[in-house]
Amino acid sequence: MDFVRHIGGESIDILTRIGRIFNFLACSIYFSLTPPFKVERILKQIRFIGAQSTLVVLLIGAFTGMVLGLQGFHTLNRLGSEAFLGPMVALSIMKEMAPVLTGLMVTARAGSAIAAEIGIMRITNQIDAIEMMGLNPFRYLVVPNIIAGLISLPLLTGMFDAIGIIGGYLVGVKILGLEYATFFGEITTYVRVDHMMEGIYKSMSFGIIITWISCYMGYYTGSSGFGAEGVSKSTTRAVVLSAVMILVWNYFMTSFLF
Amino acid sequence: MIELNNIHKSFGGHDVLKGVSIKVNKGEILVLIGMSGYGKSVILKHVVGLLNPDSGNVIVDGHEVNTLKGRALSDLRSRIGFLFQGGALFESMTVFENVAFPLKEKIGLDKSVIEKKVHDVLEQVGLSGSDNKYPSQLSGGMQKRAALARELVWEPEIMLFDEPTTGLDPIIGHAILNLIEEIHNRLHFTGIIITHELERVFKIVDSAAMLHEGRIIESGRPDDILASENPLLRQFLSGDTEGPISYR
C-alpha cells in the first residue's frame, strides 16, 4: 500500500512540476507580448547573452568547420566525391551544428549565469522586494532574458554558419588542396536559403528554451535546497535540462518540420 | 488599518503561528517583539501577501489580503513599504539606482525630480557620497540605511520594518529609529516594526505586542507593556537568561 501511495505521490509531484514549468512559459510569453516593455533591460541582456558570447561562438564555429573539412575531405576522397566537401560542410553546419552547438555554448555561458543571478535574487529577497513595490518580477527578470535569447541565438548561429564555412574552406582548400571554385561552386549549387533558415528557426526556439529553463530554475530556487546549495542545484539543473531539451527538441524539429 | 485575525501558519508540519491576532490603527506604529526565530517576520510577510495563512485572515485598509490576487494585490502592495531583514538591495545596481528604482518604475517621475529626491533621502540616512557604490561595497549598516532610503523615498502609506537596527552600532541604530519617528511624524504612516532595540523603540511607537511560541502573549500601549507582570515579558525585557523562556 505504501508503495502505491509513494508512486501516486511521486506522479502528482512530477505532474505539478511539469504544469508549473509550462505555466511559467505561458506567463513569460504573455508578459513578453504586453506592455510595458523594459527596453533598457532587454538591450542589456542582448549584450550579455549575445554580444558577450560572440567570441566563444566564433571560436567553436571555426574549429567545428575545420574538423568537418578535415574529416569530410578524407571520407569523400575515398569515394572520389571530394568536390562535395563544400555542401557537406555548409549543410552540416547550417542545419545542425551551428544551432545546436551555439545553443549548448550559450547554455553553458549565459544560461548558468541567468539561473544563478535570479536564484541569488530569490534567496536574498530581491524578487520579493520587486513584488513588494507592486511591480511584476517577470517583466524585469524573465521577459528581457527570453526576448534577448530569441534575438541573440539566431544572430550567433548566423555567425557560426559563416565562420564554420570559412573554417571548412581553410582546411579543404588552403591545406588539403581542393579548388576554391569547386568548394564554393558546389555550395551555391546545393545549398539554398531555406537550409540556412532551418538552423535559424531552430536557434530561435533554443533561445526560448535556454532562457525559459534558466529563469525558471533560478526563480524557484529554494524548492530544491536552501542558500548557496539551492542556487548551485538550480544552476546545475538549468544547464542539464536546457542541454537535454535542446538535443531532444532538435531531433523533433528536424524530423517533423524539415 | 492592519488587522490579523486568528492567524495559523505551519511549515513542514511545524506550527509557527498558532492563532495570532494583532490590530494596528491607522497612522499608528506597533512594535512586535519576541525571541528570534519565533515567526515575527512570518507575520509581516502575511501582511503583504508574501505568505498566506493556513487559517485566519489579514485585513489591510478593508482589503482581505489573502483573497487578493494579481492587479488588486499589486495595487495594495504599491502602498506598502517593506524593509527586509537583509535589506534586499538589488546587488547589480548602485545605491543611487536602488533608491531611484521605485520612483522610476513605480511612480514614473522625471529624471531631475528623481535625482533630487534620491539625494535628499540619502543625505537623511547619512549616505551622501555613496551614490555610485554597489551594495557589496557597503558595510552591513550602510546597506540597511540604503534599503531604508529605498523604502522611505516614495513615502508609502504603510511601512513594515523587519529589524531595521539589527547589526548596526548603537548610534546609527538610534539614528535610524529617529529617522523613522521623524518620517512618521511627517507622513503619519501606519507601521509595524520588529526590533530588539527596545528602550528607544518604545518611545516612538503607539503600541507593542510580544510573540512567544506562536501566540501573542501580551499587547497594549508601551507603558502597559513595560509595567506588565507577565513573567515571559519581564524576562524578555530584562534579557535574563534564567526564567520561563528557554533559549536552548
Interface residues (C-beta under 8 A of the other chain):
Chain A: E117 I120 M121 T124 N125 Q126 D128 A129 E131 M132 M133 G134 L135 N136
Chain B: V48 L50 S74 D75 L76 R77 S78 R79 I80 G81 F82 F84 Q85 G86 A88 L89 F90 E91 S92 F101 P102 E105 K106
